[in-house]
Amino acid sequence: SKRFFSAAAATTTTTTQKTTSTLIIGGGIMGLSTAYHLSLMRPPSYPPSITVVEKDPTYRYASSTLSAGGIRQQFSLVENIKMSLYTRDFLRVAGDTLGADVQFREAGYLFLARSAAGRRILTKNHRTQRDCGCEDVVLLDETEIGQQFPWLSSSSPANDDGEIFASFGAKGEGWFDPWAV
């Protein structure tokens, strides 16, 4: 048998040598998601031999559970956007799928720019996001920002281009409880 020590859990666990068809190192959100989705893809006749190894079984110090649980689609890379859209859809039905309320709150994400260069980046990213199916991400000019978020100051510092500009994901972006997943 092998002995593994988890400093985070402050316990010693003894395990016996085991054969597995799939070994996933890391039981954070990505490792557990990989294990979950692999289990769904396997035919019923395939042996259910997926092993997840996590050095911190309490998840007390794991980055997944220590995160704010934020989710957004406002990325510049297609791969990140598509992965986030899938995750958004998964979180929306997680209560039925996982049997746990993950506290998904679609309260939005707001990105601000105060320069012409920043505006160009947000506009370019917005086109990519829309091409990927992000229907709830909108661009806002300074007047629209003031109407929707009156507590934000639109007074511009002297070292910028003067006008504020924003990208806002009204739905599908927000946060969830990482401990519930």
C-alpha positions in Angstrom: 0.0 0.0 0.0 1.0 3.6 -0.5 0.7 6.4 2.0 -0.4 9.9 1.0 -0.2 12.9 3.3 -2.4 15.9 2.8 -1.0 18.9 4.6 -4.2 20.8 4.0 -6.4 18.2 5.5 -3.8 17.4 8.2 -4.6 13.7 7.9 -2.8 10.6 6.7 -4.7 8.3 4.3 -3.7 4.8 3.4 -4.7 3.4 0.1 -4.1 0.2 -1.7 -2.7 0.0 -5.2 -5.5 0.2 -7.7 -6.0 -0.1 -11.5 -8.0 2.5 -13.2 -8.8 3.2 -16.8 -8.8 7.0 -16.4 -6.8 8.9 -13.8 -7.5 12.6 -13.3 -5.1 14.6 -11.2 -6.8 17.4 -9.4 -10.3 17.4 -8.1 -11.0 21.1 -8.6 -13.8 22.4 -10.9 -11.9 21.3 -14.0 -10.9 17.9 -12.7 -14.4 17.1 -11.4 -16.1 18.4 -14.5 -13.8 16.2 -16.7 -14.7 13.2 -14.6 -18.4 13.9 -14.7 -18.5 14.5 -18.4 -16.3 11.4 -19.2 -18.7 9.3 -17.1 -21.6 10.6 -19.3 -19.8 9.8 -22.5 -19.0 6.2 -21.6 -21.3 3.4 -22.8 -23.1 1.5 -20.0 -21.0 -1.6 -20.8 -17.7 0.2 -20.2 -16.3 -0.3 -16.7 -16.9 2.8 -14.5 -13.2 3.3 -13.7 -12.5 7.0 -13.3 -10.3 8.0 -10.4 -9.9 11.6 -9.3 -6.9 12.3 -7.1 -7.0 15.5 -5.0 -4.2 16.5 -2.6 -6.7 18.6 -0.5 -9.8 16.4 0.1 -11.3 19.1 2.3 -11.0 21.7 -0.5 -10.2 24.2 2.2 -7.2 25.5 0.2 -8.3 24.7 -3.3 -8.4 27.5 -5.8 -11.9 26.4 -7.1 -13.6 26.8 -3.8 -11.6 29.9 -2.8 -12.7 31.7 -5.9 -15.6 34.2 -6.1 -17.3 31.8 -8.4 -17.6 34.4 -11.2 -18.7 33.4 -14.7 -18.8 35.5 -17.8 -18.7 35.2 -21.6 -16.9 38.5 -22.2 -13.6 37.0 -23.5 -11.6 37.7 -26.6 -10.9 34.0 -27.5 -13.6 31.8 -29.1 -12.6 28.8 -27.0 -13.1 30.7 -23.7 -16.4 32.1 -24.8 -17.8 28.7 -25.9 -16.6 27.0 -22.7 -18.3 29.8 -20.7 -21.5 29.5 -22.6 -21.6 25.7 -21.9 -20.9 26.4 -18.2 -23.6 29.0 -18.1 -26.1 26.5 -19.5 -24.9 23.8 -17.1 -25.2 26.0 -14.1 -28.8 26.9 -15.1 -29.8 23.3 -14.7 -27.3 22.2 -12.1 -30.1 21.8 -9.5 -31.7 19.1 -11.6 -28.5 17.6 -12.9 -26.5 17.6 -9.7 -29.2 17.7 -7.1 -27.7 20.8 -5.5 -28.6 24.5 -5.6 -25.4 26.1 -6.8 -26.8 29.6 -6.1 -26.3 30.8 -9.7 -27.0 34.5 -9.8 -27.1 36.1 -13.3 -26.4 39.7 -12.1 -24.1 40.6 -15.0 -20.5 41.7 -15.6 -19.5 45.2 -16.6 -16.3 46.1 -18.4 -15.4 49.8 -18.7 -13.0 51.6 -21.1 -11.9 55.2 -20.9 -9.8 55.4 -24.1 -10.3 55.0 -27.8 -8.0 52.0 -27.7 -10.1 50.4 -24.9 -13.3 51.1 -26.9 -11.8 49.3 -29.9 -10.9 46.3 -27.9 -14.4 46.0 -26.3 -16.0 46.5 -29.7 -13.8 43.8 -31.3 -14.4 41.4 -28.4 -18.1 42.1 -28.6 -18.2 41.0 -32.3 -16.4 37.8 -31.4 -18.8 37.2 -28.5 -21.9 37.8 -30.7 -20.5 35.5 -33.3 -20.3 32.8 -30.6 -23.9 33.3 -29.5 -23.6 35.7 -26.7 -26.9 37.4 -27.2 -27.1 39.2 -23.8 -23.8 41.1 -24.1 -24.4 44.8 -25.1 -22.2 47.8 -25.7 -23.1 51.0 -23.8 -22.1 54.5 -24.5 -21.6 57.1 -21.7 -25.3 58.1 -21.6 -26.5 54.5 -21.4 -24.0 53.8 -18.7 -25.3 56.7 -16.7 -28.9 55.6 -17.1 -28.2 52.0 -16.2 -25.6 52.6 -13.5 -26.1 56.1 -12.1 -23.7 55.5 -9.2 -20.8 55.3 -11.6 -18.9 58.5 -12.1 -18.6 59.5 -15.7 -16.2 62.3 -15.0 -13.0 61.5 -16.9 -9.5 62.0 -15.6 -7.3 64.3 -17.5 -5.1 61.5 -18.8 -7.7 59.6 -20.9 -9.6 60.2 -24.1 -12.5 61.7 -22.3 -15.5 59.3 -23.0 -16.4 56.2 -21.0 -17.6 53.1 -22.9 -18.8 49.7 -21.6 -19.5 46.1 -22.4 -22.2 44.6 -20.2 -23.4 41.0 -20.0 -26.9 41.4 -18.5 -27.7 37.6 -18.4 -25.6 34.5 -18.2 -22.9 36.3 -16.3 -22.6 36.7 -12.6 -21.6 34.2 -9.9 -22.3 30.9 -8.2 -21.3 29.1 -5.0 -18.2 27.0 -5.8 -18.7 25.0 -2.6 -22.1 23.8 -3.9 -20.7 22.4 -7.2 
